[in-house]
Amino acid sequence: MSKTARLFQLMQALRSGPAPHTSTALAQDLGVSPRTIHRDIDALRGLGAVIDGEAGFGFTLIEDATLPPLGFTDDELEALVLGLREAELIGDPALSQAASAALRKLQGRLPPRQSHRLSHAVLTATRFDRPQPPTIPVAELRAAAWDEMAVSFDYTDMHGAATSRTVYPLSIVYMDRSSVLIAWCLLRNDVRVFRLDRMRDLVVTGQSFRPRRVPMLRDALAQIRAQQV
């Protein structure tokens, strides 16, 4: 991993979860030594990041609008552009708008040469057959998955059979022709996959299944892969 990539990951780690972050925990997350974390904290401070704390007490990132952007290699920039262009095409309305906004922000923070490369990127994305538009507010579904809250909705399957479901939302997958929710269904007591364009009347129930989403998703993906063999 390059130093630039590691510094970027360290910034993301400092932004996530409750602060302060100990060098030991950060080192485990990034797969480096605590000594490397201390050096990288100094490097980020040198770039303008305001980071409170010290070794033995943990570190807290104080966001600073004057922080200069971390650099990207040209290939990293092309990958970012391609990914965001794809998100514009296949994401739900809120996600698509967020991808467009992220591209504009990225262009505004890049050095002039790379800003030009972003405007005239060699790579782009297009879809002749876009996924069917969702019939629920997907932003609310994403938030429920992050917050590990059960959701209820009405569902019509491919045969036209209608049911009401309460599920633990685990992951949203954007596929070629449809976008789907991978979930643990309380009605079937098993993993189920639901197309977003066949869901109606989404309700976040307030029933928490924290902190089980990550292991449940891992098991669900393993089960789906086993069924495809």
C-alpha positions in Angstrom: 0.0 0.0 0.0 1.4 3.4 -0.9 1.8 6.1 1.8 -0.8 8.3 0.1 -3.4 5.5 0.2 -2.5 4.7 3.9 -2.8 8.4 4.9 -6.2 8.5 3.2 -7.3 5.3 5.0 -6.1 6.8 8.3 -8.1 9.9 7.7 -11.2 7.8 7.1 -10.5 5.7 10.3 -10.2 8.9 12.3 -13.5 10.2 11.0 -15.4 7.0 11.8 -16.5 5.6 15.2 -16.2 7.2 18.6 -13.1 9.2 19.4 -10.4 9.2 20.7 -8.8 6.5 18.6 -5.8 4.7 20.1 -2.7 4.0 17.9 -3.1 0.3 18.7 -6.7 0.2 17.4 -5.7 2.3 14.3 -2.7 0.0 13.6 -4.9 -3.1 13.7 -7.4 -1.5 11.4 -4.8 -0.5 8.8 -2.5 -3.5 9.3 0.6 -1.5 10.3 2.5 -0.9 13.5 1.6 1.7 16.1 4.9 3.5 15.3 3.8 3.9 11.7 0.5 5.4 12.9 2.4 8.0 15.0 4.5 8.9 11.9 1.4 9.2 9.7 -0.4 11.3 12.3 2.6 13.7 12.2 2.4 13.6 8.4 -1.3 14.5 8.4 -0.7 17.3 10.8 2.0 18.6 8.4 -0.5 18.6 5.6 -2.8 20.8 7.7 -5.1 18.3 9.5 -6.0 19.4 13.1 -5.6 16.2 15.2 -5.9 16.4 18.9 -4.3 13.9 21.3 -1.1 12.1 21.7 0.4 8.6 22.2 -1.1 6.9 25.2 -4.3 9.0 25.1 -5.7 8.5 21.6 -6.3 10.8 18.7 -9.3 12.9 17.7 -9.7 14.4 14.2 -11.0 18.0 14.2 -12.2 18.7 10.6 -10.3 21.5 9.0 -11.6 23.1 5.8 -8.1 24.3 5.0 -6.7 20.7 4.8 -5.2 20.3 1.3 -6.4 17.4 -0.8 -4.4 14.2 -0.7 -3.0 13.3 -4.1 -4.2 10.5 -6.4 -2.3 8.7 -9.0 -3.7 9.1 -12.5 -5.0 5.5 -12.5 -6.6 6.1 -9.0 -8.3 9.1 -10.4 -9.6 7.2 -13.5 -11.0 4.5 -11.2 -12.8 7.1 -9.0 -14.3 8.8 -12.1 -15.5 5.5 -13.5 -17.0 4.4 -10.2 -18.8 7.6 -9.6 -20.1 7.7 -13.2 -21.4 4.2 -12.7 -23.1 5.3 -9.5 -24.8 8.2 -11.3 -26.3 5.7 -13.8 -27.4 2.8 -11.6 -27.9 4.4 -8.1 -31.2 5.4 -6.7 -32.0 9.1 -7.1 -30.3 10.2 -3.8 -27.2 8.1 -4.5 -27.0 9.3 -8.1 -27.2 12.9 -7.0 -24.5 12.2 -4.3 -22.2 10.7 -7.0 -22.6 13.9 -9.1 -21.9 16.1 -6.2 -18.8 14.0 -5.2 -17.4 14.5 -8.7 -17.9 18.2 -8.5 -16.2 18.4 -5.1 -13.4 16.1 -6.3 -12.7 18.4 -9.3 -12.6 21.4 -7.1 -10.0 20.0 -4.7 -7.6 18.5 -7.3 -4.5 20.1 -8.6 -5.1 21.9 -12.0 -3.6 19.1 -14.1 -5.6 16.4 -12.5 -8.8 18.5 -12.5 -8.3 18.7 -16.2 -8.0 15.0 -16.4 -11.2 14.6 -14.5 -13.1 16.9 -16.8 -11.8 15.0 -19.9 -11.5 11.5 -18.5 -10.7 8.7 -20.9 -12.9 6.3 -19.0 -16.7 6.8 -18.5 -19.7 4.5 -18.0 -23.0 4.1 -19.8 -25.9 1.8 -19.5 -28.4 1.0 -22.3 -30.6 -1.0 -20.0 -30.7 0.7 -16.6 -32.1 -1.1 -13.5 -35.9 -0.7 -12.9 -36.4 2.4 -10.8 -37.1 1.6 -7.1 -40.6 2.1 -5.7 -39.4 2.9 -2.2 -37.2 5.6 -0.7 -33.9 3.8 -0.9 -32.1 6.3 1.1 -34.3 5.3 4.1 -33.5 1.7 3.4 -29.8 2.4 3.3 -30.0 4.3 6.6 -31.9 1.4 8.2 -29.2 -1.0 7.1 -26.5 1.2 8.5 -28.4 1.7 11.8 -29.3 -2.0 11.9 -33.0 -1.4 12.2 -35.7 -3.8 10.9 -38.0 -2.6 8.1 -41.4 -3.7 6.9 -42.8 -3.5 3.4 -45.3 -5.0 1.0 -43.8 -7.2 -1.7 -45.0 -8.6 -5.0 -43.0 -11.5 -6.4 -42.4 -12.4 -10.0 -45.6 -14.5 -10.1 -47.7 -11.7 -8.8 -48.1 -13.1 -5.2 -48.3 -10.3 -2.6 -47.0 -10.6 0.9 -46.1 -8.3 3.8 -42.6 -8.7 5.1 -40.5 -7.6 8.1 -36.8 -8.1 7.5 -33.3 -7.2 8.7 -31.7 -5.3 5.8 -28.2 -6.5 5.3 -27.0 -5.1 1.9 -28.2 -3.5 -1.3 -26.8 -4.8 -4.6 -27.0 -2.9 -7.8 -27.2 -5.5 -10.6 -27.4 -5.3 -14.4 -31.2 -5.1 -14.7 -32.4 -4.7 -11.1 -31.4 -3.5 -7.7 -32.0 -5.9 -4.8 -32.0 -6.0 -1.1 -30.3 -9.0 0.7 -32.1 -9.4 4.0 -33.0 -11.8 6.8 -36.7 -12.4 6.4 -38.6 -12.8 9.7 -41.6 -14.4 7.9 -39.5 -17.1 6.3 -36.8 -17.2 9.0 -34.2 -17.3 6.3 -32.1 -15.2 3.9 -34.1 -13.7 1.1 -33.4 -11.3 -1.9 -36.0 -8.7 -2.7 -36.1 -6.5 -5.8 -36.4 -2.8 -4.9 -38.9 -2.2 -7.8 -41.3 -4.8 -6.3 -41.3 -3.3 -2.8 -44.0 -0.9 -1.5 -44.8 1.1 1.6 -41.4 0.9 3.3 -41.6 1.5 7.1 -38.6 1.5 9.5 -40.0 -0.3 12.5 -37.6 0.8 15.2 -36.7 -2.8 16.0 -32.9 -3.0 16.3 -30.8 -6.0 15.4 -27.5 -4.4 16.3 -24.7 -5.5 16.3 -25.5 -8.4 14.0 -25.5 -7.0 10.4 -21.9 -7.7 9.5 -21.8 -11.4 10.6 -25.4 -11.9 9.2 -24.4 -10.5 5.8 -21.2 -12.7 5.7 -23.4 -15.8 6.4 -26.0 -14.6 3.9 -23.4 -14.2 1.1 -21.9 -17.6 1.9 -25.4 -19.1 1.6 -26.1 -17.4 -1.7 -22.8 -18.5 -3.2 -23.4 -22.1 -2.1 -26.8 -22.1 -3.8 -25.2 -20.9 -7.0 -22.7 -23.8 -7.2 
